[in-house]
Amino acid sequence: MARNYMFKEIANTDELTELRNEWLSTLTSPQDGMWESFRNSGKEWGIVQDNELIGYSSIGENNQLIQFYISPKHLGKGESIFKEFIEKLSIETGIVGTNNPCYLSIALNFAKEFNVNTYLFRNNYPVYIEEKEGELKECQNEDIEKIVHFCHYSMGAPKEWLAGYIKDLTEKKEIFYLEHGDEIIGTCEVRKSTTAGDFADIGMVVSPDYRRKGFGTYLLNEAKKIAIEWKKTPICSCEKDNIGSIKSIHNSGFVSMYQLLLISFN
């Protein structure tokens, strides 16, 4: 047991800035924007030795471990610290990216089983996508209400959450919608990464009335073109069971070389 270590809840996340930057430099591929937001909103714990912060972790919903990092000079004790931590907090599952070698290399030692949860995609080659009817527009403040209504209808997400999310994207000029006449066919997002300046997360939502007609691929490709115009490398992600989205992503020239794994611990 790593008895000379202790764990403390972190109220001021500024304390973790140096460690987070150190961790980001270890990634073999940029982190996914959605999971980045999950990590940032999780409960943070610091790993302390002799009053020095040598690592940290994040715990998300359902007591799931979504980040674990220890500075390289302390990695020799990484497994014992990890074991003590998950036992202390009764953690049974975790999500870890195969692009996150520090967390992955430790967590696999305690894996009872693991499965792919999410595919992480990166743009690989250009594709030609036939133009679709409708006009792609940048969302303006006066459009927010109808975009919220569209996304609620198409995704089922809560309107209250959508209102804040879409307002934020609109202010950053990162959300667009395809409209034909008075009907919204779909939306796409191009979210500039806050931690990897050369990258942008892209995504799309298609109306249930227009699915399986190539609009998902079209919107992703349009988002990809916008990211490239901004001199950003487009990346995206998709849960492994979302077959329709995976097909659109592949058709847009993306490939997955990294995944997020759902791990059950011993």
C-alpha positions in Angstrom: 0.0 0.0 0.0 1.1 3.5 -0.8 0.8 4.6 2.9 2.9 7.8 2.5 0.3 9.2 0.0 -3.0 10.8 0.7 -6.0 11.9 -1.4 -7.8 15.2 -1.1 -10.8 16.7 -2.8 -9.9 19.7 -5.0 -12.2 22.7 -4.7 -10.0 25.1 -6.7 -9.2 23.4 -10.0 -6.5 26.0 -10.7 -4.3 23.9 -8.4 -4.3 21.3 -11.2 -3.3 23.5 -14.1 0.4 22.4 -14.1 -0.5 18.7 -13.8 -3.2 18.9 -16.5 -0.7 20.6 -18.9 1.8 17.9 -18.1 -0.8 15.2 -18.7 -1.9 16.7 -22.0 1.7 16.5 -23.3 1.6 12.7 -22.7 -1.5 12.1 -25.0 -0.8 10.3 -28.2 -3.8 11.9 -29.9 -6.0 14.9 -28.9 -8.7 14.2 -26.3 -12.3 14.1 -27.3 -14.2 17.4 -26.6 -17.2 15.8 -25.1 -15.2 13.8 -22.7 -13.0 16.8 -22.0 -16.1 18.6 -20.7 -17.1 15.5 -18.6 -13.6 15.5 -17.0 -13.8 19.2 -16.4 -17.2 18.9 -14.6 -16.2 15.8 -12.6 -15.2 15.7 -9.0 -11.5 16.3 -8.8 -9.2 14.5 -6.3 -5.5 15.4 -5.8 -2.8 12.8 -5.0 -0.5 14.3 -2.4 2.9 13.2 -1.1 4.7 15.3 1.5 2.5 18.3 0.7 3.3 18.0 -3.0 0.6 17.5 -5.5 1.9 14.6 -7.7 -1.2 13.5 -9.5 -5.0 13.9 -9.8 -8.1 12.1 -10.8 -11.7 12.9 -11.9 -14.8 11.1 -11.0 -17.9 11.5 -13.0 -21.5 10.3 -12.8 -22.2 7.0 -11.1 -18.9 7.1 -9.3 -17.1 6.3 -12.6 -13.4 7.1 -12.8 -12.8 9.3 -15.9 -9.2 10.4 -15.3 -6.2 9.3 -13.4 -2.8 10.8 -13.8 0.5 10.6 -11.9 3.7 12.5 -12.7 6.3 10.3 -14.4 8.8 10.4 -11.5 6.1 8.8 -9.3 4.8 6.2 -11.8 6.8 3.5 -10.1 4.2 3.6 -7.3 1.3 4.2 -9.7 -0.3 0.8 -9.4 -0.3 0.8 -5.6 -1.7 4.3 -5.5 -4.4 3.5 -8.0 -5.4 0.4 -6.1 -5.7 2.3 -2.8 -7.6 5.1 -4.5 -10.3 2.9 -6.1 -10.7 0.9 -3.0 -11.0 4.0 -0.8 -13.7 5.5 -3.0 -15.4 2.2 -3.9 -14.9 2.8 -7.6 -16.0 -0.2 -9.8 -15.8 1.2 -13.4 -13.8 3.7 -15.4 -13.6 5.2 -18.9 -10.1 5.5 -20.3 -8.8 6.4 -23.8 -6.3 4.3 -25.6 -4.7 7.7 -26.4 -4.1 8.2 -22.6 -1.1 5.9 -21.9 -0.6 6.9 -18.2 -4.1 6.1 -17.1 -4.5 3.1 -19.5 -1.2 1.4 -18.5 -2.2 1.5 -14.8 -5.9 0.7 -15.1 -5.4 -2.4 -17.2 -3.7 -4.1 -14.3 -7.0 -4.0 -12.4 -9.4 -4.7 -15.3 -11.8 -7.6 -14.7 -13.2 -6.9 -18.2 -13.2 -4.1 -20.7 -15.1 -3.1 -23.9 -15.0 -0.4 -26.5 -17.4 2.3 -25.5 -16.6 5.1 -28.0 -14.6 5.4 -31.2 -12.3 8.5 -31.5 -12.0 9.6 -35.1 -9.5 11.8 -37.0 -9.7 13.1 -40.5 -7.7 10.9 -42.8 -8.5 11.8 -46.4 -10.7 14.2 -48.5 -13.9 13.0 -50.0 -16.4 14.4 -52.5 -19.9 14.7 -51.2 -22.8 15.7 -53.6 -24.5 18.9 -52.7 -27.8 18.7 -50.8 -30.8 21.0 -51.2 -31.0 23.7 -48.6 -28.7 26.5 -47.3 -26.1 26.1 -44.6 -26.3 29.1 -42.3 -24.3 30.2 -39.2 -26.6 30.3 -36.2 -27.4 33.8 -35.0 -28.9 34.9 -31.7 -32.4 35.1 -33.2 -32.0 31.5 -34.4 -31.3 30.0 -31.0 -34.8 29.2 -30.0 -35.6 27.3 -33.1 -32.3 25.4 -33.0 -33.1 24.4 -29.4 -36.5 23.2 -30.5 -35.0 21.3 -33.4 -32.3 19.6 -31.3 -34.8 18.7 -28.6 -37.1 17.1 -31.2 -34.2 15.3 -32.9 -32.2 14.2 -29.9 -34.5 14.3 -26.9 -32.0 16.4 -24.9 -33.5 18.7 -22.2 -34.4 22.1 -23.6 -32.9 23.9 -20.6 -29.5 22.3 -21.1 -29.7 22.8 -24.9 -30.5 26.6 -24.5 -27.2 27.2 -22.7 -25.2 24.9 -24.9 -26.4 26.4 -28.2 -26.1 29.9 -26.9 -22.5 29.3 -26.0 -21.8 27.8 -29.5 -23.6 30.7 -31.2 -21.5 33.2 -29.3 -18.3 31.4 -30.5 -19.7 31.1 -34.1 -19.3 27.3 -33.9 -22.8 26.0 -34.8 -24.5 26.0 -38.2 -27.8 24.7 -39.6 -29.1 23.4 -42.9 -32.4 24.9 -43.8 -34.7 24.2 -46.8 -37.6 26.6 -47.0 -38.8 27.0 -43.4 -37.6 23.5 -42.4 -34.4 22.7 -40.5 -32.9 19.5 -41.9 -29.9 19.3 -39.6 -27.2 21.1 -37.7 -23.4 20.8 -37.5 -20.9 22.0 -35.0 -17.2 23.0 -35.3 -15.9 23.4 -31.8 -12.3 24.7 -31.5 -10.4 22.7 -28.9 -9.6 24.5 -25.7 -6.6 22.3 -25.0 -5.2 21.4 -28.4 -5.1 24.6 -30.5 -4.6 22.9 -33.9 -7.8 20.8 -33.6 -11.6 21.2 -33.8 -14.3 18.8 -32.7 -17.1 18.4 -35.2 -20.5 16.8 -35.0 -23.9 16.8 -36.5 -27.6 16.3 -35.8 -30.0 15.2 -38.5 -33.8 15.5 -38.3 -35.5 12.1 -37.9 -37.5 13.0 -41.0 -34.3 13.1 -43.1 -32.1 10.3 -41.8 -30.7 7.6 -44.1 -30.6 10.1 -47.0 -27.0 11.1 -46.8 -27.5 14.4 -44.8 -25.4 13.2 -41.9 -22.4 12.6 -44.2 -23.1 15.9 -46.0 -23.2 17.9 -42.7 -20.1 16.3 -41.3 -18.2 17.0 -44.5 -19.4 20.7 -44.4 -18.2 20.9 -40.8 -14.9 19.3 -41.8 -14.4 21.9 -44.6 -15.1 24.8 -42.1 -12.5 23.3 -39.7 -9.9 23.1 -42.4 -10.7 26.7 -43.5 -10.0 27.7 -39.9 -6.7 25.8 -40.2 -7.8 23.2 -37.7 -7.6 19.4 -37.9 -11.1 18.0 -37.5 -11.7 15.2 -35.0 -14.9 13.6 -33.8 -16.2 10.7 -31.7 -19.2 8.3 -31.7 -20.5 5.6 -29.3 -19.8 2.2 -30.8 -23.5 1.2 -31.0 -24.5 4.3 -33.1 -24.1 2.5 -36.4 -25.7 5.3 -38.5 -23.3 7.9 -37.3 -20.3 5.6 -37.7 -21.3 5.1 -41.3 -21.6 8.9 -41.9 -18.2 9.4 -40.2 -16.5 6.8 -42.3 -18.1 8.2 -45.5 -16.7 11.6 -44.6 -13.1 10.4 -44.7 -12.5 9.8 -41.0 -10.8 6.8 -39.4 -10.5 5.6 -35.8 -7.2 4.6 -34.4 -8.1 5.2 -30.7 -11.0 4.3 -28.6 -12.5 5.0 -25.2 -12.7 1.8 -23.1 -15.2 1.0 -20.4 -13.3 -0.9 -17.7 -14.8 -3.0 -14.8 -12.2 -3.2 -12.0 -11.4 -6.2 -9.9 
